[in-house]
């Protein structure tokens, strides 16, 4: 029979401990040291150890329990609230930042770390988290005391393990597809990386500027290519048009979207095929329709690091976190002329783009399947065996 218990009660029983990260001072930064894991490093259900900040090893005693341990369940608690991951095994020492909360399972005969990870994505937790975030007028934030008061439903350990295993297989497939897509993207860019830029973007693409008011559209659903959707990486958001309150660009034919916002974080979106729903793009994108090549080739040219560096140079004199490139400057930026490449080379680029798109498209289905199964498994409305069959496992 499932048990309903607070996080605080589990701590009192010695089943888990929890805490936030180490509040480091700039004077404590240095190498060799512990890499600082921040909110931005927790994404897509994984922890990415690629940040640039380190706490010098001489401050290790002060870090105490805040030093990362494999198996810790991490929850982002400030700003971008609700990202969850399990700390992977690594030989590199790391420490958590204050915007992260770690949950360290002491007694795994009672609580499975994988189950806890997925519970943080369940309706039971999200309903509590939504309320807790509303207790402040500041940026979204959940305090440690609020988290300790949260109530978790604990089925038997075998059931916890089975639930985590089913959902974990789906997440493993999603991760494998993500790696495959990233590798295909890297190869496609590499095939065109050695050619010298010699033509402006405007010579091989046109800038589409047609805007529409989503609220006035007759469609029941639209595919919204937004910056947050790009960052999530699972395709456009399919939403009711009335939920979008400002004008958007209409994407009426295959195109490439290049973000004009903060070019130091390049966002280039390849749309070789239009979705079933009417496609809309954020006005933070420049919509480019290729005239001399495929969308995949245009994407490979405009997602090159040197193209991004050129755009970044155009806003070097602008301060703040909302730097923008003017569309006219982007269109004047030089790229290699795709008409000078061998057709066989362009065919390779297109094939790699198709492979990347197929992997990402499958991920949309896998994510939808996981998100459908998760609440039903957590609530007990669906048995693990039934969920495995539905997921094709």
Helices and strands as residue ranges (DSSP letters): E 3-6, H 7-12, E 16-20, G 26-28, E 33-37, G 39-41, E 42-43, E 46-47, E 54-56, G 57-59, H 60-63, G 64-66, E 73-76, E 84-86, E 94-96, E 100-105, H 113-119, H 123-133, H 144-149, E 151-154, H 157-191, E 199-200, G 201-203, E 205-208, E 211-212, G 214-216, E 222-225, H 227-232, E 237-239, G 241-243, E 248-251, E 255-259, E 268-271, E 278-281, E 285-290, H 295-302, H 305-314, H 327-332, E 334-335, G 338-340, H 343-379, H 384-390
